[in-house]
Amino acid sequence: MVTTSETRVAIVGAGPAGLTLANLLQRNGIGCVVVEARSRSRVEQRQRAGVLDHYGSQIFAAAGLTDQVLADAPAERFLEFRFDGEPRFFEGPALAGGRAGRIVPQQLLVRRLLAAFEAGGGDIRFEADATVHDLTTDRPRVTYGEHEITAAYVAGCDGFHGASRAAVPADDLTTYTFDHGIGWYTLLASSPPPWHALMAMSRHGFAAQFARGPGASRFYLQYRPGAEDPREWPDAYAWEQLRLRLGDPELVAGEITDREVVEMRSFVAEPMSHGRLHLAGDAAHIITPMGAKGMNLALADADVLARALIAAERDGDEAPLRAYSDVCLRRTWDYQEFSRWFTEMVHDVSDDDPFRRKLAKARFERLWTNPKAAEWFADMMAGTALI
């Protein structure tokens, strides 16, 4: 027997986009239900990097969620670069009018958003593998198992492989993809963290080290997809490569507690709306980790969509919903271009292509010799203003 329920907004997916949208709607009195295919423990424990740019932080500040979401989240100040072992320190906030990002690992952000939503009486349903229906009618539906939810609007926040985008007819969707030809091997280890976020560029390839608590670091090593599989590397070789590329022969090797392979790829789907369905986050776009814009794009989508839904529900004004896709795609493509620029600067430094190495070096040096270039970089790191 099918169990039915109704809400104003059905949100598919309990990642950063879905949970941010749920909290923003809840705080404005708009009824919503969140359905998530995975278990609660999987959602809360999934390890992901996390830096909120300045404007990502402002979304929560404007909603009165700073204490619940950003408590004890340190502000970013310096970004250390090493080019062939030579250290340079980039103080982005000083060049961006004091706008600083906050370090909030994605799993922590998700746990805090879940707690805030449930504290307000929010309805979230885990292990609910949803399908969406009737998107071009005024009563779209979300079903899972023997349950059916009827809503006025559906927010597809269920990621790249989710059901929401798949429900849009192929003729109504244009997708753009790009393979950067680069892979990252990431290691979480009990190794003393750096004082500042560290990115190293060398003839041997890119490497990075970021703090993950007082006694842990997340490391990144560039590899060549198709030519090598870093999962076959002995740990001793990975530590050797980290010391070599980071220019730190004294780097302390700790216990490795997590390993992942990340493919550097980009994806954009247009438009981000179809009937009563509005896509947000990874359901609509994937971006490389350079510049930490993936999670921030998801939060920006959620903020724009929340404002549009509030206008529709409170004022009967659906113009912001009709503009939602265009507004979000402008920021999406701006961030895609910045991420590609950043990716080429830090990954094209090997001797494999001397011309590209020279280009990467020129880009890097411009940050230290051209104040306008440095200000632009700092401004993009801080994030695009809210709309």
Buried (B, 14 or more C-beta within 10 A) or exposed (E): EEEEBEBBBBBBBBBBBBBBBBBBBBBBEBBBBBBBBBEBEEBBEEBBBBBBBBBBBBBBEEBEBBEBBBEEBEBBBBBBBBBEEEEEEBBBBBBBEEBBBBBBBBBBBBBBBBBBBEEEEBBBBBEBBBEBBBBEEEEBBBBBEEBBBBBBBBBBBBBBEBBBBBBBEEEEBEEEEBEBEBBBBBBBBBBBBBEBBBBBBBEBBBBBBBBBEEEBBBBBBBBBBEEEEBEEBEEEEBBBBBBBBBBBEEBEBBEBEEBBEBEBBBBBBBBBBBBBBBBBBBBBBBBBBBBBBBBBBBBBBBBBBBBBBBBBBEEEEBEBBEBBBEBBBEBBBBBBEBBBBBBBBBBBBBEEEEEBBEBBBEBBEBBEEEEEBBBBBBBBBBBBEBB
